[in-house]
Amino acid sequence: MTTPTTDQLLINLILYGLLPLWGVTGFIDWCCHRATGIERTSGLRESLVHSLMGIQLGIPIVLCLLFEVNVLILLICVLAFVAHEFVAHYDVHYSAPLRRISIWEVHVHNYMATIPLYLLMLIAVINWEVVLKLLSGDWSGQFTFEPVSVPHGSSNYLRGYLAFMALLCGLPYIEENLRCLRAHKPTATGS
């Protein structure tokens, strides 16, 4: 049996630890929204912000799973993280006056805010030579989408992870958006 490299151990931590944990925390957050009746309080705007934040992080995650990390991919990851942080701050600023945010939800938000940072830091450590190219301006040939030669985890990992996230986060947040949309629609009155 060969000893795994540090990079492989870190990749496994990402694949089998942090990425699933991010999905679990997203589901718990959805449960908190449901418990506080988001459709009757902060409503559709907050629900759409939640969907936006998931998309903001989902795109770089999928890119890192499909393509070799180069300057382009790393820049997308950094910009998506920064954008996500701004939207997350807006989310709390908007929703806090409109609905009760429980201690459970605050605790879940702590994980949801730090997991993307940990992912970004681990991607940087694993791809340190790319970080150096980014910082030194050596970007020649670094703006391509080059598929990974060997799938991360296994040949079925991405398919399984996407199914896991669709079940745990995609469908619940679609349900939340629809619930908020229904509650937001004005009801027809008799003539």
C-alpha positions in Angstrom: 0.0 0.0 0.0 1.4 3.4 -1.0 1.3 6.3 1.4 -0.9 9.1 0.1 0.7 12.4 -0.5 -0.2 15.5 1.5 -2.0 16.9 -1.5 -4.1 13.8 -1.8 -5.0 13.9 1.8 -6.0 17.5 1.5 -8.1 16.7 -1.6 -9.8 13.9 0.3 -10.5 16.3 3.2 -12.2 18.6 0.7 -14.1 15.9 -1.2 -15.3 13.8 1.7 -15.3 16.3 4.6 -15.7 20.0 3.7 -17.9 19.7 0.6 -20.5 17.4 2.2 -20.4 19.5 5.4 -21.2 22.6 3.3 -24.3 20.8 1.9 -25.4 19.6 5.4 -25.1 23.1 6.8 -27.1 24.5 3.8 -29.8 22.0 4.6 -29.9 22.9 8.3 -30.0 26.6 7.3 -33.0 25.8 5.1 -34.7 24.0 8.1 -34.1 27.2 10.2 -35.7 29.3 7.5 -38.7 27.0 7.3 -39.1 27.0 11.1 -39.2 30.8 11.2 -41.7 31.1 8.3 -39.5 32.9 5.9 -42.4 33.2 3.5 -44.3 35.4 6.0 -41.3 37.5 7.1 -38.3 38.4 4.9 -39.8 36.5 2.0 -38.8 36.0 -1.6 -35.9 38.5 -1.6 -34.1 36.7 1.2 -34.8 33.3 -0.4 -33.4 34.5 -3.8 -30.3 35.8 -2.0 -29.8 32.3 -0.5 -30.1 30.8 -4.0 -27.6 33.3 -5.3 -25.1 32.5 -2.6 -25.3 28.8 -3.4 -24.7 29.5 -7.1 -21.8 31.8 -6.3 -20.0 29.0 -4.5 -21.3 26.1 -6.6 -19.7 27.4 -9.8 -16.1 27.5 -8.5 -16.6 24.1 -6.8 -17.7 22.5 -10.0 -14.9 24.2 -12.0 -12.3 22.9 -9.5 -13.7 19.4 -9.8 -13.8 19.4 -13.6 -10.7 21.4 -14.5 -7.0 21.8 -13.6 -6.6 24.7 -11.2 -4.8 27.5 -13.1 -4.8 31.3 -12.7 -8.2 31.6 -14.3 -9.8 29.0 -12.0 -8.1 30.5 -9.0 -9.3 34.0 -9.9 -12.8 32.8 -10.3 -12.6 31.1 -6.9 -11.3 34.2 -5.2 -13.8 36.6 -6.9 -16.7 34.2 -6.1 -15.6 34.0 -2.5 -15.4 37.8 -2.2 -18.8 38.2 -3.9 -20.3 35.6 -1.6 -19.1 37.4 1.5 -20.7 40.7 0.3 -24.0 38.9 -0.4 -23.9 37.1 2.9 -23.4 40.3 4.8 -26.3 41.9 2.8 -28.4 38.8 3.6 -28.1 39.2 7.3 -28.4 43.0 7.1 -31.7 42.6 5.2 -33.2 39.7 7.1 -32.3 40.3 10.7 -34.9 43.1 11.2 -37.6 41.1 9.5 -37.4 37.7 11.1 -36.0 35.9 14.2 -32.6 34.4 13.5 -32.2 31.6 16.1 -28.9 30.7 17.8 -29.0 27.5 15.7 -29.1 29.5 12.5 -26.3 31.8 13.6 -24.2 28.8 14.5 -24.9 27.3 11.0 -24.0 30.6 9.4 -20.6 30.4 11.1 -19.9 27.1 9.3 -21.3 28.4 6.0 -19.1 31.4 6.2 -15.9 29.6 7.2 -16.1 26.4 5.0 -15.7 28.4 1.7 -12.7 30.2 3.2 -11.2 26.8 4.3 -11.8 25.4 0.8 -10.2 28.4 -0.9 -7.2 28.2 1.5 -6.8 24.4 0.8 -7.1 24.9 -2.9 -4.3 27.6 -2.7 -2.1 25.3 -0.6 -2.6 22.3 -3.0 -1.9 24.6 -6.0 0.8 26.8 -4.5 2.6 27.1 -7.8 -0.5 28.6 -9.3 -0.8 31.1 -6.4 2.8 32.2 -7.1 2.0 32.6 -10.8 -1.1 34.7 -9.9 0.9 36.9 -7.5 3.9 37.3 -9.9 1.8 38.2 -12.9 3.0 35.1 -14.8 -0.3 34.4 -16.4 0.8 33.2 -19.8 -1.2 30.1 -20.8 -3.1 30.3 -17.5 -6.5 31.3 -19.0 -7.8 27.9 -20.3 -10.2 25.3 -19.1 -8.1 22.2 -19.1 -10.0 19.1 -17.9 -8.5 17.2 -15.0 -6.6 14.1 -16.3 -7.9 11.9 -13.4 -11.3 12.7 -11.8 -11.0 13.8 -8.2 -12.2 11.1 -5.8 -13.4 8.7 -8.4 -15.0 8.7 -11.8 -18.4 8.9 -10.1 -17.6 11.4 -7.4 -18.9 14.5 -9.2 -22.1 12.8 -10.3 -22.7 11.6 -6.7 -21.8 15.0 -5.1 -24.1 16.9 -7.5 -26.9 14.4 -6.7 -26.2 14.8 -2.9 -26.3 18.6 -3.2 -29.4 18.6 -5.4 -31.2 16.5 -2.8 -29.9 18.3 0.3 -29.8 21.9 -1.0 -31.1 22.3 -4.6 -34.6 20.9 -4.0 -35.1 22.5 -0.6 -34.1 26.0 -1.8 -36.3 25.6 -4.9 -39.1 24.7 -2.5 -38.3 27.8 -0.4 -38.3 30.1 -3.4 -41.7 28.7 -4.6 -43.2 28.9 -1.1 -42.1 32.5 -0.8 -43.3 33.3 -4.3 -46.8 31.8 -3.5 -46.9 33.9 -0.3 -45.8 37.0 -2.2 -48.4 36.8 -4.9 -51.4 39.0 -4.2 -54.6 37.0 -3.8 -57.4 37.6 -6.3 -60.4 39.3 -4.7 -64.0 38.8 -5.7 -65.6 41.5 -7.9 
